[in-house]
Amino acid sequence: MKLIEAITFLTAFIEMKEDSNLLRAAAVLIDASEQTYAPLAAYGQAILAAICFEAGVRLRERVWQLRKRGLEEEDLEYVYDIRAYLKRIADSIESGEYEKSYELMLSRRGK
């Protein structure tokens, strides 16, 4: 799963402080969004792809900032937060909770 791959790169960044890991995480998330947007949009679920895209773009921007001014504590907090959020989504998908929520949403829409 691409989310797990991105989480792995974010964890590597936190541990090693190498911005190349943030760039890898960003690339994985952007790639995942590009691969899944159209199929998810067909089912009215493009929000997950949009979240991945947004996170990827923001991580790439953060790398540019880091390269200009150096690593700061707020950068680590930012990456911790993104990693926690993505982990929660990944756990929800793996447990089946995400799919159940999706099915509930469809039933409410009458589909």
N, C-alpha and C positions, 0 to 999 in steps of 0.2 A: 504494500500500500504506500502510495506517494507521501501521505501524511507522516507515516512512521519514518520514512527516509528523511523528510524535512526535519522532523523532531530530532533525529539522530545527529544531523548537522548542527542544529541549534545547541544541542547538548555539548557537542565537540567545541563549539565556539565558547560556551560558558566555561568549559574546562581548560581550553588551550589559549583562548583570547586571540585566535587567528581569524582575521576577517574573511579569509577565503572560505571558511565554513559558513559564514552568513551568506556569501554570494552563492554557494552551492545550495543552501536551503532556499534562497530566493528563486534560483533557477528551477528547482524541483517544484516549488509551489506554482510558479507561473506556467510551467509545462503542464502540470496537472490541471490547471484551470483551462488552458487552451484545449486539452484533450477531452475535457468533460463538459465544457459549457454547453455546446449544442445538444448533446444527448440529454443532459439534465434540464435544459430549458424546454425541451420537448415535453417533459413531464412536470413543468412548472416548478422545478427545484434548482434553478441556476444559482441560488444564493450561495451554496457551498463552493461552486466554482468561482464566484465573485469574491468570496472571502479569501480563497487561496490566492487569487490574483492580487488583491489588495495587500495581503500580508507579504507576498513576494516583492511587490513594488516598494513597499515601505522598508523592508529589510535591505533592499538594494540602495535606497536613499540613505539609510543609516550607515551603510558601509562608506559612502561618499563623505558623510559627516565625520566618521571616525578617522578617515584618512586625512582630513583637513585639520582636526583638532586633537586627535588622540582619543583613546578609550576613557570613558568616564563611568562612574557608578550607575548613572541613569541609563546608560546603554545596556548594561547587564540586566538591570531591572526590566527594561523594555523587552529584551530577548526572553527573560524568564516568563514574563506575562504572555508573550506570543506562544512560547512553547507550551505553557500550561493550557492555554485556550485550544491549541491544535491537539494536544493530548486528550483533552476532554472530548473533542469531536471524534478523534480516532477511537477512543474507548467506547463511545456511543455507537459508532458504526460496528465495531467488533462485537459488541454485546447484543446487537440487534435492536437496541433502543431507537436508533435513528430511523431504521426501516419501519418500526412500529409507529413512530410519530408521523412518518410520511403517510403510511396507510390510514391513520386516523384523520389526517388532514384531507386526504382524498375522499374519505367517507363523508366528511363534513361538507365537502364540495359537491357530493352526489355523483362522484365518478367511480 
